[in-house]
Every structure is written in C-alpha cells, then in structure tokens.
Amino acid sequence: MDENLKILFFANNRVGFEILKYLKNEDECIIGLVLHPNSNAKYKKEMIALFPDLTIIKGNRLKDSLLIKTIKNLKPDIFISVYFGYILSLELIGIPIKGAINLHPAYLPYNKGANPNVWTIIDGTPAGVTIHYMDEGIDTGLIIARREVDYDYSDTGKTLYEKLEFHSIELFKENWNNIKNNEISHLYPEEEGTMHYMKDFSSLNEIYLDKAYKASDLLNILRARTFPPYKGTYFILDGKKYYIEIKIIKEDNIL
C-alpha cells in the first residue's frame, strides 16, 4: 500500500482547490504545487494558503530546463493534474514512477481538449468526467475511471459546467484510494471520440443575422455559450454589438 506517495499537484479552478483540500484532509504528501500564472489563475491564493510552505512552480514555464530540473529534484512519485490548462511534455510525464494522472471534465474519449461543457452541447455528445493517465496526446491516455453525467435541453454551458464540477470531485474521491494503492483496471473505449481546441471556440462567438441556421443548431450555440457573468455569443446590428444569454425552462407534463 502506497500510503506516502509524494504528489506533485498541477491544478486550477475550484475543482483543483477542492481536491487539494481533500488530499490535505487525507494527510497525503503534497510536495509542490504547479499553478497557473496570475493572469488566468483561479483559486490560486486559496490553494497556496493550504500549503504556504510548499514549492510553487509556474505552470506556463514547464518547458524551462531549470524548472524541469527542480521537478526532478523533488522526486515525485505521481503527478495529479486537475483542470490544469497547460500541456505536459513526455519528459515531464516520465519523471514520476507512478505516472501522471489527469482529471478531465468530459466523458472521454468524447470532448478531448478545451471547453468540453460547450462542445458536449454543440455536438450532442455524452457528458461526463474522467480520470486517465497522461501520455503524449491531449486527453488520450488510458482511462482509470469515468462517469457519465445527465444533462438535457434546459442546460446551458454554465449549468452543465457546474454539474461536471460536482461529479469531478466525487469521481476523484471515490477512486483515489484505488489509484494510490494501484488497484485499478483500465478501460479501453472503442469509440473514436471527439477533439476540440481553444481556437475552435472562436467560431461560436458571432451569430450572423443574414445567415440561415437550423433552429436546433442555433439554440445549441446560444445555450452552450450562456455562462454568466462571462459574455457569450453576440450579433452586430447598426454598428452595435449585442450579447445573448438564453434560458430554457423544461415542462415535464405536456397536455
């Protein structure tokens, strides 16, 4: 039983904070934090406050040879990546003897890459959360555990994201001991799945008033991009830009 695995923790967002807090409560051995730069960090101060004496590594500088040396000198047994936005090189992934695992808010192999909550709605693919080993690809490593998450047409990008947050935390807590003790069985999905990149997101920014849309496609774009307080999809009219939020109310009983 590997009760004292030395963990290097890569994280961002509330889910990263909640899982770090869980690991602290479980008395796990966190040896360092790899966090986003201040410009795009969320819950960074809260995570540092949990472990104020730890080494803090800048997540946007992981190609720096000195930082790679620093990580090697920490001698981590395992990497845990949670909602972390930077790609790890094969050199980095090869450092921990127990491998590197990632928690991704998608039902892999569907919606590998960026903004899975948005593309789940756009593509009509299964929603879910997955823990997997990291390899040279993006969200392509062997799956350790995954859970499908129910959603329906009343969901927006925001409400689906919140569901995925909840189930991400639960999935990790349910599987951590098995991961730690190497009591896991890998899944090998037969589906080809889907992949999206950050650049794809910009294709959903503008609704063109003179363009013909299938009604269901337009509704999917609008609800997928509804994520207040962030600005969503917009249209331009008379030189002015108008942003759109949508709310769909489900009525279960239709007379």
PARODREN-50497 format. One record per atom (N, C-alpha, C): residue number from 0; residue in three letters; x, y, z. Coordinates in steps of 0.1 Angstrom, whole numbers, plus 5000, padded with zeros to 4 digits. Each point is the difference from the previous one (the first is absolute). Layout:
% residues N
> num,residuo,x,y,z
> NUM,ALA,X,Y,Z
...
% end
This chain:
% residues 255
> num,residuo,x,y,z
> 0,MET,5008,4988,5000
> 0,MET,4992,5012,5000
> 0,MET,5009,5012,5000
> 1,ASP,4998,5010,4990
> 1,ASP,5008,5012,4999
> 1,ASP,4993,5011,5008
> 2,GLU,5002,5000,5013
> 2,GLU,4993,5010,5008
> 2,GLU,5007,5013,5000
> 3,ASN,5013,5001,4996
> 3,ASN,5007,5012,5001
> 3,ASN,5005,5004,4986
> 4,LEU,4992,4998,4990
> 4,LEU,5004,5005,4986
> 4,LEU,5003,5015,5001
> 5,LYS,5011,5003,4994
> 5,LYS,5004,5015,4999
> 5,LYS,4993,5005,4987
> 6,ILE,4991,5010,5002
> 6,ILE,4991,5005,4990
> 6,ILE,5005,5014,4996
> 7,LEU,5002,5002,4987
> 7,LEU,5001,5013,4994
> 7,LEU,4987,5003,4994
> 8,PHE,4994,5011,5004
> 8,PHE,4986,5003,4997
> 8,PHE,4999,5012,4990
> 9,PHE,4994,4997,4988
> 9,PHE,4998,5010,4990
> 9,PHE,4986,5003,4999
> 10,ALA,4996,5013,5002
> 10,ALA,4986,5003,5001
> 10,ALA,4996,5014,4997
> 11,ASN,4987,5002,4998
> 11,ASN,4994,5013,4999
> 11,ASN,4985,4999,5003
> 12,ASN,4993,5011,5002
> 12,ASN,4986,5000,5002
> 12,ASN,4995,4994,5013
> 13,ARG,4987,5001,5003
> 13,ARG,4995,4996,5013
> 13,ARG,5002,4985,5002
> 14,VAL,4998,4992,4989
> 14,VAL,5002,4986,5002
> 14,VAL,5014,4996,5004
> 15,GLY,5010,5007,4995
> 15,GLY,5014,4998,5004
> 15,GLY,5001,5003,5015
> 16,PHE,4994,5011,5005
> 16,PHE,5001,5004,5014
> 16,PHE,4993,4989,5008
> 17,GLU,4988,4996,4996
> 17,GLU,4992,4990,5009
> 17,GLU,5008,4987,5001
> 18,ILE,5006,4996,4989
> 18,ILE,5007,4987,5000
> 18,ILE,5013,5001,5008
> 19,LEU,5007,5012,4999
> 19,LEU,5011,5002,5008
> 19,LEU,4997,5000,5015
> 20,LYS,4988,5006,5003
> 20,LYS,4996,5000,5014
> 20,LYS,4997,4986,5005
> 21,TYR,4994,4992,4991
> 21,TYR,4997,4986,5004
> 21,TYR,5013,4992,5003
> 22,LEU,5010,5002,4991
> 22,LEU,5012,4993,5002
> 22,LEU,5007,5004,5013
> 23,LYS,4999,5013,5003
> 23,LYS,5006,5005,5013
> 23,LYS,4992,4993,5012
> 24,ASN,4987,5000,4999
> 24,ASN,4992,4993,5011
> 24,ASN,5003,4985,5001
> 25,GLU,5005,4994,4989
> 25,GLU,5003,4986,5000
> 25,GLU,5015,4998,5004
> 26,ASP,5007,5011,5004
> 26,ASP,5014,5000,5004
> 26,ASP,5009,4994,4989
> 27,GLU,4997,5003,4988
> 27,GLU,5009,4996,4989
> 27,GLU,5012,5009,4999
> 28,CYS,5010,4995,4994
> 28,CYS,5013,5007,5000
> 28,CYS,5001,5009,4987
> 29,ILE,4996,5012,5001
> 29,ILE,5001,5010,4989
> 29,ILE,5014,5007,5001
> 30,ILE,5008,4998,4989
> 30,ILE,5014,5005,5001
> 30,ILE,5002,5013,4992
> 31,GLY,4990,5004,4992
> 31,GLY,5001,5012,4992
> 31,GLY,4987,5003,4992
> 32,LEU,4998,5013,4997
> 32,LEU,4988,5004,4992
> 32,LEU,5005,5006,4987
> 33,VAL,4993,4996,4989
> 33,VAL,5003,5006,4987
> 33,VAL,4987,5007,4996
> 34,LEU,5000,5013,5000
> 34,LEU,4988,5008,4999
> 34,LEU,5001,5010,4988
> 35,HIS,4989,5004,4995
> 35,HIS,4999,5010,4989
> 35,HIS,5006,5013,5004
> 36,PRO,5005,5008,4991
> 36,PRO,5004,5014,5003
> 36,PRO,4988,5008,5004
> 37,ASN,5003,5011,5007
> 37,ASN,4989,5008,5005
> 37,ASN,4989,5004,4990
> 38,SER,5005,5002,4987
> 38,SER,4991,5005,4990
> 38,SER,4988,4991,4997
> 39,ASN,5002,4987,5002
> 39,ASN,4989,4991,4997
> 39,ASN,4998,4989,5011
> 40,ALA,5005,5004,5012
> 40,ALA,4998,4991,5012
> 40,ALA,4987,5002,5007
> 41,LYS,4995,4989,5005
> 41,LYS,4988,5000,5008
> 41,LYS,5002,4992,5013
> 42,TYR,4997,5005,5011
> 42,TYR,5002,4994,5013
> 42,TYR,5015,4997,5003
> 43,LYS,5008,5008,4994
> 43,LYS,5014,4999,5003
> 43,LYS,5004,5003,5014
> 44,LYS,4995,5012,5005
> 44,LYS,5003,5004,5013
> 44,LYS,4995,4990,5011
> 45,GLU,4988,4994,4997
> 45,GLU,4994,4990,5009
> 45,GLU,5008,4988,5001
> 46,MET,5006,4995,4988
> 46,MET,5008,4988,5000
> 46,MET,5013,5003,5007
> 47,ILE,5006,5011,4997
> 47,ILE,5013,5003,5007
> 47,ILE,4998,5001,5015
> 48,ALA,4988,5005,5004
> 48,ALA,4998,5002,5015
> 48,ALA,4999,4986,5007
> 49,LEU,4996,4990,4992
> 49,LEU,4999,4986,5006
> 49,LEU,5014,4995,5003
> 50,PHE,5010,5003,4992
> 50,PHE,5014,4996,5001
> 50,PHE,5009,5011,4998
> 51,PRO,5001,5010,5009
> 51,PRO,5007,5012,4998
> 51,PRO,5015,4998,5000
> 52,ASP,5005,4989,5004
> 52,ASP,5015,4998,5000
> 52,ASP,5005,4991,4988
> 53,LEU,4991,4997,4991
> 53,LEU,5004,4991,4989
> 53,LEU,5006,5008,4989
> 54,THR,5008,4992,4992
> 54,THR,5006,5006,4987
> 54,THR,4988,5003,4991
> 55,ILE,5000,5012,4994
> 55,ILE,4990,5004,4990
> 55,ILE,5006,5001,4987
> 56,ILE,4995,4992,4990
> 56,ILE,5006,5000,4987
> 56,ILE,4990,5007,4990
> 57,LYS,5006,5008,4991
> 57,LYS,4991,5007,4990
> 57,LYS,4996,4990,4989
> 58,GLY,4987,4998,4998
> 58,GLY,4996,4990,4991
> 58,GLY,5002,5004,4985
> 59,ASN,5002,5013,4997
> 59,ASN,5002,5004,4987
> 59,ASN,5015,5000,4996
> 60,ARG,5009,4995,5009
> 60,ARG,5014,4999,4997
> 60,ARG,5006,4986,5001
> 61,LEU,4991,4990,4997
> 61,LEU,5004,4987,5002
> 61,LEU,5010,4995,4989
> 62,LYS,5003,5008,4990
> 62,LYS,5011,4996,4991
> 62,LYS,5014,5005,5004
> 63,ASP,5000,5008,5011
> 63,ASP,5012,5005,5005
> 63,ASP,5009,4989,5006
> 64,SER,5012,4999,4995
> 64,SER,5008,4989,5005
> 64,SER,5003,5000,5015
> 65,LEU,5001,5012,5005
> 65,LEU,5003,5002,5014
> 65,LEU,4988,4995,5009
> 66,LEU,4987,5003,4994
> 66,LEU,4988,4995,5007
> 66,LEU,4999,4985,5000
> 67,ILE,5004,4994,4988
> 67,ILE,4999,4986,4999
> 67,ILE,5010,4994,5010
> 68,LYS,5012,5006,5001
> 68,LYS,5010,4995,5010
> 68,LYS,4994,5001,5014
> 69,THR,4993,5011,5003
> 69,THR,4994,5002,5013
> 69,THR,4990,4989,5003
> 70,ILE,4992,4996,4990
> 70,ILE,4990,4990,5002
> 70,ILE,5007,4986,5002
> 71,LYS,5010,4998,4992
> 71,LYS,5008,4987,5002
> 71,LYS,5005,4999,5014
> 72,ASN,5006,5011,5005
> 72,ASN,5006,5000,5013
> 72,ASN,4990,4998,5011
> 73,LEU,4987,5003,4998
> 73,LEU,4989,4998,5010
> 73,LEU,4997,4985,5001
> 74,LYS,5004,4992,4990
> 74,LYS,4998,4985,5000
> 74,LYS,4986,4996,5002
> 75,PRO,4990,5005,4992
> 75,PRO,4986,4997,5003
> 75,PRO,4998,4985,4996
> 76,ASP,4991,4994,5007
> 76,ASP,4995,4986,4996
> 76,ASP,4989,5001,4989
> 77,ILE,4992,5010,5001
> 77,ILE,4989,5001,4991
> 77,ILE,4996,5015,4998
> 78,PHE,4996,5003,4987
> 78,PHE,4994,5013,4997
> 78,PHE,4985,4999,5001
> 79,ILE,4993,5010,5006
> 79,ILE,4986,5001,4999
> 79,ILE,4996,5013,4993
> 80,SER,4993,4999,4989
> 80,SER,4997,5012,4992
> 80,SER,4984,5002,5001
> 81,VAL,4996,5011,5004
> 81,VAL,4986,5003,5002
> 81,VAL,4996,5013,4993
> 82,TYR,4993,5000,4989
> 82,TYR,4995,5012,4993
> 82,TYR,5012,5009,4997
> 83,PHE,5012,4993,4997
> 83,PHE,5012,5008,4998
> 83,PHE,5001,5003,4985
> 84,GLY,5003,5012,4996
> 84,GLY,4999,5005,4986
> 84,GLY,5012,4999,4991
> 85,TYR,5011,4994,5005
> 85,TYR,5012,4999,4992
> 85,TYR,5004,4986,4997
> 86,ILE,5005,4998,4988
> 86,ILE,5004,4986,4996
> 86,ILE,5013,4996,5006
> 87,LEU,5001,4988,5005
> 87,LEU,5013,4995,5006
> 87,LEU,5007,4992,4989
> 88,SER,5013,5003,5000
> 88,SER,5009,4992,4990
> 88,SER,5002,4986,5004
> 89,LEU,5004,4992,4991
> 89,LEU,5003,4986,5003
> 89,LEU,5012,4999,5010
> 90,GLU,5009,5010,5000
> 90,GLU,5011,5000,5009
> 90,GLU,4994,5002,5014
> 91,LEU,4991,5009,5002
> 91,LEU,4994,5002,5013
> 91,LEU,4992,4988,5005
> 92,ILE,4991,4995,4991
> 92,ILE,4992,4989,5003
> 92,ILE,5008,4987,5005
> 93,GLY,5012,4999,4994
> 93,GLY,5008,4989,5003
> 93,GLY,5007,5001,5014
> 94,ILE,4999,5011,5007
> 94,ILE,5007,5001,5013
> 94,ILE,4994,4992,5011
> 95,PRO,4987,5001,5003
> 95,PRO,4995,4992,5011
> 95,PRO,4999,4985,4998
> 96,ILE,5005,4992,5009
> 96,ILE,5000,4986,4998
> 96,ILE,4986,4993,4999
> 97,LYS,4990,5007,5006
> 97,LYS,4986,4995,5000
> 97,LYS,4992,5007,4989
> 98,GLY,5006,5008,4992
> 98,GLY,4993,5006,4988
> 98,GLY,4994,5013,5004
> 99,ALA,4993,5005,4990
> 99,ALA,4993,5013,5001
> 99,ALA,4985,4997,4997
> 100,ILE,4991,5005,5008
> 100,ILE,4986,4998,4998
> 100,ILE,4994,5014,4998
> 101,ASN,4989,5000,4993
> 101,ASN,4993,5013,4997
> 101,ASN,4985,4998,5002
> 102,LEU,4994,5010,5006
> 102,LEU,4985,5000,5001
> 102,LEU,4995,5010,4990
> 103,HIS,4992,4995,4991
> 103,HIS,4995,5008,4988
> 103,HIS,4984,5000,5001
> 104,PRO,4994,5011,4998
> 104,PRO,4985,5001,5002
> 104,PRO,4993,4997,4987
> 105,ALA,5003,4987,4995
> 105,ALA,4993,4995,4988
> 105,ALA,4999,4985,5001
> 106,TYR,4991,4994,4993
> 106,TYR,4998,4986,4999
> 106,TYR,5009,4995,4989
> 107,LEU,5013,4998,5003
> 107,LEU,5009,4996,4990
> 107,LEU,4997,4986,4994
> 108,PRO,5002,4999,4987
> 108,PRO,5008,5008,4991
> 108,PRO,4993,5012,4994
> 109,TYR,4988,5003,5004
> 109,TYR,4993,5011,4994
> 109,TYR,5005,5013,5007
> 110,ASN,5001,5010,4992
> 110,ASN,5004,5014,5004
> 110,ASN,5013,5000,5007
> 111,LYS,5010,4994,4994
> 111,LYS,5014,5003,5004
> 111,LYS,5003,5014,4997
> 112,GLY,5009,5006,5008
> 112,GLY,5005,5014,4997
> 112,GLY,4992,5010,5008
> 113,ALA,4998,5011,4993
> 113,ALA,4995,5012,5007
> 113,ALA,4984,5001,5000
> 114,ASN,4995,5007,5010
> 114,ASN,4986,5003,5001
> 114,ASN,4990,4989,4998
> 115,PRO,5002,4988,5007
> 115,PRO,4992,4989,4998
> 115,PRO,4985,5002,5003
> 116,ASN,4997,5009,5010
> 116,ASN,4986,5003,5003
> 116,ASN,4993,5006,4988
> 117,VAL,5007,5009,4993
> 117,VAL,4994,5007,4989
> 117,VAL,4998,4990,4988
> 118,TRP,5010,4992,4997
> 118,TRP,5000,4991,4988
> 118,TRP,4990,4988,5003
> 119,THR,4998,4996,5012
> 119,THR,4991,4990,5003
> 119,THR,4986,5004,4995
> 120,ILE,4996,5013,5003
> 120,ILE,4987,5005,4996
> 120,ILE,5000,5002,4985
> 121,ILE,5010,5006,4994
> 121,ILE,5001,5002,4985
> 121,ILE,4999,4987,4992
> 122,ASP,5007,4990,5004
> 122,ASP,5001,4988,4993
> 122,ASP,4990,4989,5004
> 123,GLY,4993,5003,5011
> 123,GLY,4991,4990,5005
> 123,GLY,5006,4987,5005
> 124,THR,5012,5001,5005
> 124,THR,5008,4988,5005
> 124,THR,4998,4998,5014
> 125,PRO,5003,4988,5006
> 125,PRO,4998,4997,5014
> 125,PRO,5008,5010,5008
> 126,ALA,4994,5004,5011
> 126,ALA,5007,5008,5010
> 126,ALA,5006,4991,5011
> 127,GLY,5011,5004,5006
> 127,GLY,5005,4992,5011
> 127,GLY,5013,5005,5005
> 128,VAL,5006,4992,5009
> 128,VAL,5014,5004,5006
> 128,VAL,5008,4987,4999
> 129,THR,5013,5002,4999
> 129,THR,5009,4989,4998
> 129,THR,5014,5002,5007
> 130,ILE,5005,4989,5006
> 130,ILE,5014,5000,5005
> 130,ILE,5008,4991,4991
> 131,HIS,5011,5005,4995
> 131,HIS,5008,4992,4991
> 131,HIS,5015,5002,5002
> 132,TYR,5008,4991,4995
> 132,TYR,5014,5002,5000
> 132,TYR,5003,5010,4989
> 133,MET,5011,5008,5002
> 133,MET,5004,5009,4990
> 133,MET,5011,4994,4991
> 134,ASP,4999,5003,4987
> 134,ASP,5010,4995,4990
> 134,ASP,5003,5012,4991
> 135,GLU,5006,4997,4988
> 135,GLU,5005,5010,4991
> 135,GLU,4988,5008,4994
> 136,GLY,4988,4995,5000
> 136,GLY,4989,5006,4994
> 136,GLY,4992,5009,5010
> 137,ILE,4989,5006,4995
> 137,ILE,4992,5008,5008
> 137,ILE,4988,4992,5005
> 138,ASP,4999,4997,5012
> 138,ASP,4989,4992,5006
> 138,ASP,4998,4986,4993
> 139,THR,5012,4994,4996
> 139,THR,4999,4987,4993
> 139,THR,5005,4988,5007
> 140,GLY,5005,5002,5013
> 140,GLY,5006,4989,5007
> 140,GLY,4989,4990,5005
> 141,LEU,5005,4989,5005
> 141,LEU,4992,4989,5005
> 141,LEU,4990,5005,5011
> 142,ILE,4988,4996,4999
> 142,ILE,4990,5005,5009
> 142,ILE,5000,4992,5013
> 143,ILE,5000,5007,5011
> 143,ILE,4999,4993,5013
> 143,ILE,4986,4999,5005
> 144,ALA,4992,5011,4999
> 144,ALA,4986,5000,5004
> 144,ALA,4993,5011,4993
> 145,ARG,4987,4998,4997
> 145,ARG,4992,5010,4994
> 145,ARG,4986,4999,5004
> 146,ARG,4992,5011,4999
> 146,ARG,4986,5000,5004
> 146,ARG,4993,5009,4991
> 147,GLU,4989,4994,4994
> 147,GLU,4991,5008,4992
> 147,GLU,4991,5009,5008
> 148,VAL,4998,5012,4996
> 148,VAL,4992,5010,5007
> 148,VAL,4988,5004,4992
> 149,ASP,4988,4999,5006
> 149,ASP,4987,5003,4992
> 149,ASP,4999,5015,4998
> 150,TYR,4996,5004,4988
> 150,TYR,4996,5013,4997
> 150,TYR,4989,5000,4990
> 151,ASP,4993,5012,4999
> 151,ASP,4989,5000,4991
> 151,ASP,4999,5014,4993
> 152,TYR,4990,5002,4992
> 152,TYR,5000,5012,4992
> 152,TYR,4998,5013,5008
> 153,SER,4997,4999,5012
> 153,SER,4999,5012,5008
> 153,SER,5014,5004,5006
> 154,ASP,5010,4992,4998
> 154,ASP,5013,5003,5005
> 154,ASP,5007,5011,4991
> 155,THR,5008,5008,5006
> 155,THR,5008,5010,4993
> 155,THR,5015,4996,5003
> 156,GLY,5009,5007,4993
> 156,GLY,5014,4997,5003
> 156,GLY,5003,5002,5015
> 157,LYS,4994,5009,5007
> 157,LYS,5003,5002,5014
> 157,LYS,4994,4989,5008
> 158,THR,4987,4996,4998
> 158,THR,4995,4990,5009
> 158,THR,5006,4986,4998
> 159,LEU,5004,4997,4987
> 159,LEU,5007,4988,4998
> 159,LEU,5014,5000,5006
> 160,TYR,5007,5011,4999
> 160,TYR,5013,5001,5007
> 160,TYR,4999,4998,5015
> 161,GLU,4990,5005,5006
> 161,GLU,4998,4998,5014
> 161,GLU,4997,4986,5004
> 162,LYS,4993,4993,4991
> 162,LYS,4997,4986,5002
> 162,LYS,5014,4992,4999
> 163,LEU,5007,5003,4990
> 163,LEU,5013,4994,4998
> 163,LEU,5010,5002,5012
> 164,GLU,5000,5012,5005
> 164,GLU,5008,5003,5012
> 164,GLU,4996,4991,5011
> 165,PHE,4988,4999,5003
> 165,PHE,4995,4991,5011
> 165,PHE,5005,4986,4998
> 166,HIS,4997,4994,4989
> 166,HIS,5003,4986,4997
> 166,HIS,5015,4998,4999
> 167,SER,5008,5010,4996
> 167,SER,5015,4999,4999
> 167,SER,5005,4997,5014
> 168,ILE,4995,5008,5010
> 168,ILE,5005,4999,5014
> 168,ILE,4996,4986,5005
> 169,GLU,4988,4996,4998
> 169,GLU,4995,4987,5005
> 169,GLU,5007,4989,4994
> 170,LEU,5003,5000,4987
> 170,LEU,5007,4989,4993
> 170,LEU,5014,4999,5005
> 171,PHE,5007,5011,5003
> 171,PHE,5013,4999,5005
> 171,PHE,5000,4994,5014
> 172,LYS,4991,5005,5009
> 172,LYS,5000,4995,5013
> 172,LYS,4997,4985,5001
> 173,GLU,4991,4995,4991
> 173,GLU,4996,4986,4999
> 173,GLU,5012,4991,4995
> 174,ASN,5009,5006,4993
> 174,ASN,5010,4992,4993
> 174,ASN,5014,5002,5005
> 175,TRP,5002,5010,5009
> 175,TRP,5014,5003,5004
> 175,TRP,5007,4988,5007
> 176,ASN,4993,4994,5009
> 176,ASN,5007,4989,5007
> 176,ASN,5004,4988,4991
> 177,ASN,4991,4997,4990
> 177,ASN,5004,4990,4990
> 177,ASN,5012,5004,4992
> 178,ILE,5000,5013,4996
> 178,ILE,5012,5005,4993
> 178,ILE,5012,4999,5008
> 179,LYS,4999,5005,5012
> 179,LYS,5012,5000,5009
> 179,LYS,5005,4986,5003
> 180,ASN,4991,4991,5001
> 180,ASN,5005,4986,5003
> 180,ASN,5001,4991,4988
> 181,ASN,5000,5007,4988
> 181,ASN,5002,4992,4987
> 181,ASN,4990,4989,4999
> 182,GLU,4987,5003,5004
> 182,GLU,4989,4990,4999
> 182,GLU,4990,5005,4989
> 183,ILE,5005,5002,4988
> 183,ILE,4991,5005,4990
> 183,ILE,5000,4991,4987
> 184,SER,4989,5001,4993
> 184,SER,4999,4993,4987
> 184,SER,4998,5010,4989
> 185,HIS,5007,5000,4990
> 185,HIS,4999,5010,4989
> 185,HIS,4989,4997,4991
> 186,LEU,4994,5010,4995
> 186,LEU,4989,4999,4990
> 186,LEU,5006,5003,4986
> 187,TYR,4996,4994,4990
> 187,TYR,5005,5002,4986
> 187,TYR,4988,5003,4991
> 188,PRO,4996,5013,5000
> 188,PRO,4988,5003,4992
> 188,PRO,5001,4997,4985
> 189,GLU,4990,4994,4995
> 189,GLU,5000,4997,4985
> 189,GLU,4997,5012,4992
> 190,GLU,4993,5010,5006
> 190,GLU,4995,5012,4992
> 190,GLU,5013,5008,4996
> 191,GLU,4999,5006,4988
> 191,GLU,5010,5009,4996
> 191,GLU,5000,5013,5008
> 192,GLY,4988,5005,5004
> 192,GLY,4999,5012,5008
> 192,GLY,5002,5012,4992
> 193,THR,5001,5012,5007
> 193,THR,5001,5013,4993
> 193,THR,5011,5008,5007
> 194,MET,5005,5010,4993
> 194,MET,5011,5009,5005
> 194,MET,4997,5014,4996
> 195,HIS,5002,5009,5009
> 195,HIS,4998,5015,4997
> 195,HIS,5012,5007,5006
> 196,TYR,5004,5011,4994
> 196,TYR,5011,5009,5004
> 196,TYR,4994,5013,5004
> 197,MET,5009,5008,5007
> 197,MET,4996,5014,5004
> 197,MET,4995,5008,4988
> 198,LYS,5007,4998,4988
> 198,LYS,4997,5008,4989
> 198,LYS,4986,4997,4994
> 199,ASP,4995,4988,5003
> 199,ASP,4987,4997,4995
> 199,ASP,4989,5008,5007
> 200,PHE,5003,5004,5012
> 200,PHE,4990,5008,5008
> 200,PHE,4996,5013,4993
> 201,SER,5009,5006,4993
> 201,SER,4997,5013,4994
> 201,SER,4990,4999,4989
> 202,SER,4998,4988,4994
> 202,SER,4990,4998,4990
> 202,SER,4986,5002,5005
> 203,LEU,4999,5000,5013
> 203,LEU,4986,5001,5006
> 203,LEU,4997,5014,5005
> 204,ASN,5009,5009,4998
> 204,ASN,4999,5014,5005
> 204,ASN,4988,5008,4994
> 205,GLU,4999,5000,4987
> 205,GLU,4991,5009,4994
> 205,GLU,4989,4992,4993
> 206,ILE,4988,5005,5002
> 206,ILE,4988,4996,4992
> 206,ILE,4998,5010,4989
> 207,TYR,4999,4995,4987
> 207,TYR,4999,5009,4989
> 207,TYR,4985,5001,4996
> 208,LEU,4995,5012,5001
> 208,LEU,4985,5002,4998
> 208,LEU,4996,4996,4986
> 209,ASP,5008,5000,4990
> 209,ASP,4996,4997,4987
> 209,ASP,5004,4985,4996
> 210,LYS,5003,4992,5010
> 210,LYS,5004,4986,4997
> 210,LYS,4988,4991,5004
> 211,ALA,4998,4990,4992
> 211,ALA,4989,4990,5004
> 211,ALA,5006,4990,5009
> 212,TYR,4993,4998,5011
> 212,TYR,5004,4990,5010
> 212,TYR,4988,4990,5002
> 213,LYS,5003,4987,5002
> 213,LYS,4991,4991,5005
> 213,LYS,4996,5004,5014
> 214,ALA,4987,5000,5003
> 214,ALA,4996,5005,5013
> 214,ALA,5007,4993,5012
> 215,SER,5001,4987,4999
> 215,SER,5006,4993,5011
> 215,SER,5015,5003,5002
> 216,ASP,5007,5002,4988
> 216,ASP,5014,5004,5001
> 216,ASP,5002,5014,5006
> 217,LEU,4991,5009,4996
> 217,LEU,5001,5014,5006
> 217,LEU,4998,4999,5015
> 218,LEU,4989,4993,5004
> 218,LEU,4998,4999,5015
> 218,LEU,5011,4994,5007
> 219,ASN,5006,4990,4994
> 219,ASN,5012,4993,5007
> 219,ASN,5011,5010,5002
> 220,ILE,5003,5008,4989
> 220,ILE,5011,5010,5002
> 220,ILE,4997,5010,5011
> 221,LEU,4987,5005,5000
> 221,LEU,4997,5010,5010
> 221,LEU,5000,4994,5014
> 222,ARG,4995,4988,5002
> 222,ARG,5001,4995,5014
> 222,ARG,5014,4995,5004
> 223,ALA,5007,4995,4990
> 223,ALA,5014,4996,5003
> 223,ALA,5008,5012,5005
> 224,ARG,4998,5012,4994
> 224,ARG,5008,5012,5002
> 224,ARG,4994,5008,5011
> 225,THR,4989,4996,5007
> 225,THR,4994,5007,5011
> 225,THR,5007,4996,5013
> 226,PHE,5009,5009,5005
> 226,PHE,5008,4997,5011
> 226,PHE,5003,5013,5008
> 227,PRO,4989,5006,5005
> 227,PRO,5002,5013,5008
> 227,PRO,5009,4997,5012
> 228,PRO,5009,5010,5003
> 228,PRO,5000,5014,4995
> 228,PRO,5008,5002,4988
> 229,TYR,5005,4989,4994
> 229,TYR,5008,5002,4987
> 229,TYR,4991,5003,4989
> 230,LYS,5005,5008,4990
> 230,LYS,4993,5004,4989
> 230,LYS,4999,4988,4990
> 231,GLY,4988,4998,4994
> 231,GLY,4998,4988,4992
> 231,GLY,5000,5004,4985
> 232,THR,4992,4993,4992
> 232,THR,4999,5003,4986
> 232,THR,4993,5014,4998
> 233,TYR,5004,5006,4989
> 233,TYR,4995,5013,4997
> 233,TYR,4995,5001,4985
> 234,PHE,4993,5011,4997
> 234,PHE,4997,5004,4987
> 234,PHE,5003,5015,4998
> 235,ILE,5002,5004,4988
> 235,ILE,5003,5014,4998
> 235,ILE,4988,5006,4991
> 236,LEU,4995,5011,5005
> 236,LEU,4989,5007,4993
> 236,LEU,5002,5015,5000
> 237,ASP,5000,5006,4989
> 237,ASP,5002,5015,4999
> 237,ASP,5012,5005,5008
> 238,GLY,5011,4992,4998
> 238,GLY,5012,5004,5006
> 238,GLY,5002,4998,5015
> 239,LYS,4990,4993,5006
> 239,LYS,5000,4997,5014
> 239,LYS,5000,4985,5002
> 240,LYS,5007,4996,5011
> 240,LYS,5001,4986,5003
> 240,LYS,4991,4996,5011
> 241,TYR,4992,4990,4999
> 241,TYR,4990,4995,5009
> 241,TYR,5004,4986,5005
> 242,TYR,5002,4998,5013
> 242,TYR,5003,4987,5005
> 242,TYR,4987,4993,5004
> 243,ILE,5000,4987,4999
> 243,ILE,4988,4992,5002
> 243,ILE,5002,4990,5012
> 244,GLU,4990,4999,5009
> 244,GLU,4999,4989,5009
> 244,GLU,4986,4994,4998
> 245,ILE,5000,4987,5003
> 245,ILE,4987,4993,4997
> 245,ILE,4996,4992,5012
> 246,LYS,4988,4999,5003
> 246,LYS,4994,4991,5010
> 246,LYS,4989,4992,4995
> 247,ILE,5001,4987,5001
> 247,ILE,4990,4990,4996
> 247,ILE,4994,4993,5012
> 248,ILE,4987,5001,5001
> 248,ILE,4993,4994,5011
> 248,ILE,4993,4988,4996
> 249,LYS,5003,4989,5006
> 249,LYS,4995,4987,4997
> 249,LYS,4986,4998,5007
> 250,GLU,4990,4995,4993
> 250,GLU,4988,4997,5006
> 250,GLU,4997,4985,4997
> 251,ASP,5000,4992,5011
> 251,ASP,5000,4986,4998
> 251,ASP,4987,4994,4995
> 252,ASN,4989,5006,5004
> 252,ASN,4987,4995,4996
> 252,ASN,4994,5009,4989
> 253,ILE,4998,4994,4989
> 253,ILE,4995,5007,4988
> 253,ILE,4986,4995,4998
> 254,LEU,4990,5009,5001
> 254,LEU,4986,4995,4998
> 254,LEU,4997,4998,4985
% end
